Amino acid sequence: MAGKGTPATALLGRQRIAHTVHTYVHSDGQAYGTEAAEAMGVEPARVFKTLVAEVDGVLTVGIVPVAGSLDLKALAVAVGGKRAKMAEVADAERATGYVAGGISPLGQRKRLRTVLDASADRFETVFCSGGRRGLEIELAPADLARAAGATVAPIAAS
């Protein structure tokens, strides 16, 4: 189902990738990914957050389960880099075209190197941000990786 008017959903529509859009009411103060999992009644391991880091000075996206965190060293290794640190929020927002808490790995303003955590392959479908707080997209992990131009590697830390 395309629609909801974000670059992420538009991209999936153009690529004819099967997906389902889910909405929920966002409450201030709660972590977005955890809130999404609770609001949709979905196991947190299936809901993935989009984090922007800098690997050797280059903005790089890590997509990891909301229940865990991004292993910066593993992200650096996955893209052939040496050092990684979380990007400044303003830099992430400027590069992706999305607001923090609603950054989607899909349809970003500037295509960034992207790595999807290998745990996604355990599920038939996973969820990621649809490009707006309170908007989640459900799709097959292989379709997420293809649409985001992502490589798949173990980059999540518990």
C-alpha positions in Angstrom: 0.0 0.0 0.0 1.6 3.3 -1.0 0.4 6.5 0.3 0.7 8.6 3.4 2.7 11.0 1.4 6.3 10.5 2.5 9.4 10.0 0.3 9.7 6.5 1.9 6.3 5.4 0.8 6.7 7.1 -2.6 9.9 5.1 -3.1 8.2 1.8 -2.3 5.4 2.7 -4.6 7.7 3.5 -7.5 9.7 0.3 -6.9 6.4 -1.7 -6.6 7.6 -3.2 -3.3 4.9 -4.8 -1.2 4.5 -3.1 2.1 1.9 -2.1 4.7 1.7 1.3 6.4 0.9 1.5 10.1 0.1 4.6 12.1 0.0 5.2 15.8 -0.3 8.3 18.0 3.1 9.5 19.2 3.3 10.6 22.8 6.1 13.0 23.8 8.8 11.7 26.0 8.9 8.0 25.0 11.5 6.4 22.8 10.1 6.3 19.3 10.9 2.7 18.4 9.8 1.2 21.7 6.6 3.3 21.5 6.0 2.0 18.0 6.4 -1.6 19.0 4.0 -1.2 22.0 1.4 0.8 20.0 1.3 -1.8 17.2 1.5 -4.8 19.6 4.6 -6.1 17.8 7.7 -7.8 19.2 10.4 -5.1 19.6 12.9 -7.3 17.8 10.9 -6.8 14.6 10.8 -3.0 14.8 14.0 -1.4 13.5 15.3 2.1 14.2 17.3 4.1 11.7 20.5 5.6 13.2 22.9 7.9 11.4 26.6 7.7 12.4 29.8 9.0 10.9 32.3 6.3 9.8 35.7 7.9 9.1 33.9 11.2 8.6 31.3 9.8 6.1 27.6 9.7 7.2 26.4 6.1 7.3 23.1 4.6 8.3 22.7 1.7 10.7 19.3 -0.1 10.9 19.0 -2.0 14.1 16.2 -3.5 16.3 14.7 -0.9 18.8 15.4 -3.3 21.6 19.2 -3.1 21.1 21.7 -0.5 20.1 24.1 0.2 17.3 27.5 -1.4 17.7 29.6 1.4 16.2 32.7 -0.7 15.7 30.7 -3.4 13.9 29.2 -0.7 11.7 32.6 0.6 10.8 33.8 -2.9 9.9 30.7 -3.6 7.8 31.5 -0.6 5.6 35.3 -1.1 5.6 36.0 1.8 7.9 38.0 2.2 11.1 36.3 4.6 13.4 32.6 5.4 14.0 30.7 7.8 16.1 27.1 8.9 16.2 26.3 11.8 13.8 25.1 15.1 15.0 21.3 15.3 14.9 21.3 18.4 12.6 23.7 16.6 10.2 21.5 13.5 10.1 18.3 15.6 9.5 20.0 17.7 6.8 21.3 14.6 4.9 18.2 12.5 5.2 15.5 15.1 4.8 13.7 13.7 7.8 13.3 14.8 11.4 14.9 12.9 14.3 12.4 10.3 15.5 11.1 9.9 12.0 14.2 9.2 10.0 13.4 6.5 7.5 16.1 4.4 5.8 14.1 4.8 2.6 13.7 7.8 0.4 16.4 9.9 2.0 17.4 13.2 0.4 20.9 12.0 0.0 21.6 8.3 -0.4 23.9 7.3 2.4 25.8 4.1 2.9 23.4 1.8 4.8 23.7 -1.4 6.8 20.8 -3.5 8.0 21.4 -5.7 11.0 21.5 -9.4 10.1 18.8 -10.2 12.8 16.2 -8.8 10.4 16.5 -12.0 8.3 14.9 -14.0 11.2 11.5 -12.5 10.4 9.1 -12.7 7.5 8.5 -9.0 7.8 10.0 -6.1 9.8 9.0 -2.6 10.6 10.9 0.7 10.0 10.1 4.4 10.1 7.9 5.6 7.3 9.5 9.0 7.4 7.3 10.6 10.1 6.8 10.1 13.8 3.9 7.8 14.3 4.3 6.2 10.8 5.8 2.7 10.4 6.3 0.6 7.3 6.1 -3.2 7.4 7.9 -5.1 4.7 10.1 -8.1 4.0 13.7 -7.7 5.2 15.1 -8.4 1.7 12.9 -5.7 0.3 14.0 -3.2 2.9 17.6 -4.0 2.1 17.0 -3.6 -1.6 15.0 -0.4 -1.4 17.5 1.2 1.0 20.6 0.0 -0.9 21.7 -1.7 2.3 24.2 -4.4 3.0 23.3 -6.9 5.7 25.7 -7.4 8.6 25.6 -8.0 12.3 25.7 -4.4 13.6 23.4 -4.5 16.7 24.5 -4.8 20.3 22.2 -6.0 23.0 
